[in-house]
């Protein structure tokens, strides 16, 4: 579904005129599209297939494959006194792909085994509509001696924690077990091993983080 509108022009120290001016200056001075309040759609696709093989009367196997792809629009929070335009939103793109193979064997009337191998590939990446820094424009709250950064604000540019935010994992799992029947008792034994590779990249404010007063004079900035 489309991302909802998350701000109402009511009670803030800025209005539609100021929003339009921020959009214009972002385009003409900073060279990027500040966006608006309209986001994209959340998309979800999922696939799964399973193959069963009766090798013989005493042996059987199966193979399963599944894949899930999701793109979710994540609007940044806005309120009556703050507004994040869509350049400050991000898409959270997730993919989960897995393979599972199993073999079941009855070797005798009293002994059976199960072996399983699985692989899981997972990725979660924040994708941003721009490479601009985070920019907050504060508006005067008309309270004497108040720091300008205490007022209402409009936020544009890249969301500060999405300038570098990627998680990738690859997981192999191996499992084997046997069941030995002794009269009225079953003796079960087995082993399991997992190997997990993780890549986690996080870079906050790496493209810059700036604050301005409503006259576009600097209040503060952070950049690495």
MOCOR-V606232 format. One line per field, one symbol per residue. phi: phi as a letter, one per 30 degrees, with the letter a starting at -180 (. if undefined). psi: psi as a letter, one per 30 degrees, with the letter a starting at -180 (. if undefined). burial: I if it has 24 or more other C-alpha atoms within 12 Angstrom, else O. Layout:
BEGIN
phi: ???
psi: ???
burial: ???
END
This chain:
BEGIN
phi: .ddddbabdaiddbbddddddddddeddccibddibcccdcdcbbbbabbccbddadcbbbbbbbbbbbbbcdcdddbbdcbbcdddccbcccbbbbbbbbbbcbcdbdcbbbbbbbbbbcbbbbdccdacdddbccccdciceiddeddddbccbidedccdaabbbbbbcbbbbabbccbicbcccalabbbbbcbbbcbbcidcjbbbbdddiddcaabab
psi: lkklkgkkikflglaeeeeeeeeeeeeeefhljfabgklalkkkkkkkkkkkjjeafgklllkkklkkkkjkkjkkklafgkkjlffgllkjjkkjkkkkkkkkkjeaffkllkkkklkkjkkjkkklflgllkkkjkkkggkkgkkfffallkklakkfggfjjkkkkkkkkkkkllkjkjcgkkjklalkkkkkkkjjkkjkgfgljkkllfggkkellkk.
burial: OOIOOIIOOOOIIIOOOIIOOIIOOIOOOOOIIIIIIOIIOOOOOOOOOOOOOOOOOOOOIIIIOIOOIIIIIIIIIIOOIIIIIIIIIIIIIIIIIIIIIIIIIOOOOOOIIIIIIIIIIIIIIIIIIIIIIIIIIIIIOOOOOOOIIIIIIIIIIIIIIIIIIIIIIIIIIOIIOIIOOOOOOOOOOOOOOOOOOOOOOOOOIIIIIIIIIIOIOOOOOOOO
END
